[in-house]
Amino acid sequence: MADPAPIRSVPNPLDGKHAIRMTADRLLCQPDTGAGERKSRSGILIPATANVDRRLVWAEVIQVGPTVRNVEAGDRVLFAPDAGFEVEIRGDEYLILRARRPRGCVGA
């Protein structure tokens, strides 16, 4: 007697192990964690809670959408903190940005 065909398990959509793909001109970025306290040029300690409306921040590009041309995964981009949407994926914080939102890019 032949062995029965193995039962194929279907992944549970609630377990959070599905791959994420960016669509169109979107970037999935992981912001730098070093955005804590900093010192000014004169040596004054500026707390992390200080108002930094006009200060740009850095993030590493994790994944890019299919229509993005100027940025690749692994690059670091400079952007305004209010430019994207925050999302939590598998317990990690990420940002989803449009490809035109970064103000600068450093290649990997």
C-alpha positions in Angstrom: 0.0 0.0 0.0 1.4 3.4 -1.0 1.9 6.1 1.6 -0.8 8.7 1.6 0.2 12.2 0.2 1.4 14.5 3.0 -1.0 17.1 4.1 0.3 20.5 3.1 0.1 23.0 6.0 -1.3 26.4 5.2 0.4 29.3 7.0 -1.8 31.1 9.5 -2.3 34.7 8.4 -2.2 35.9 12.0 1.3 34.6 12.8 3.0 37.6 11.2 5.5 35.6 9.1 4.5 36.8 5.6 6.8 38.8 3.4 6.1 42.4 2.9 6.5 44.1 -0.6 6.4 47.8 -1.2 4.2 49.0 -4.0 4.7 51.7 -6.6 7.1 54.4 -5.4 7.2 53.5 -1.7 10.3 53.0 0.5 10.4 50.9 3.7 12.9 52.5 6.0 14.2 51.8 9.5 14.9 55.1 11.3 18.2 55.5 13.2 17.9 54.8 16.9 20.6 57.4 17.8 18.0 60.3 17.9 18.4 60.7 21.6 20.2 63.5 23.4 22.7 65.5 21.5 25.1 68.4 22.1 25.1 71.7 20.3 28.4 73.1 18.9 28.8 75.2 22.0 28.5 72.1 24.2 24.9 72.6 25.5 23.1 69.3 26.0 19.8 69.1 24.0 17.3 66.5 25.4 15.6 64.1 23.0 12.2 65.7 23.9 13.2 69.1 22.6 11.2 70.6 19.7 13.0 69.6 16.5 10.4 70.5 13.9 12.9 71.6 11.2 15.5 69.0 11.9 15.9 66.2 9.3 16.6 62.6 10.3 18.4 59.6 8.8 17.0 56.2 8.1 18.2 53.0 6.4 16.2 51.8 3.3 15.1 48.2 3.8 13.0 47.7 0.7 12.0 49.7 -2.3 8.9 49.6 -4.6 9.2 48.5 -8.2 9.0 52.1 -9.7 11.7 53.6 -7.5 14.8 54.6 -9.5 17.1 56.7 -7.4 17.2 54.8 -4.1 18.3 51.2 -3.4 17.9 48.9 -0.4 20.8 49.5 2.0 21.0 53.3 1.2 20.6 55.8 3.9 18.1 58.6 3.3 17.7 62.0 4.9 14.0 63.2 5.4 11.7 65.3 7.5 10.3 63.3 10.5 6.7 64.0 9.5 7.1 62.8 5.9 6.0 59.2 6.2 3.8 56.8 8.1 5.0 54.8 11.1 4.3 51.1 11.1 5.3 48.2 13.4 6.3 45.0 11.7 7.2 41.9 13.8 7.9 44.2 16.8 10.3 46.6 14.9 9.5 50.2 14.0 9.6 51.2 10.4 8.6 54.2 8.2 6.9 54.0 4.8 7.9 57.0 2.6 7.2 58.0 -0.9 10.3 58.0 -3.1 10.2 61.7 -3.6 10.2 62.6 0.1 13.8 62.0 1.0 15.9 65.2 0.8 19.2 63.3 0.4 20.6 59.8 -0.1 23.9 58.1 0.8 24.7 55.0 -1.2 25.7 51.8 0.7 
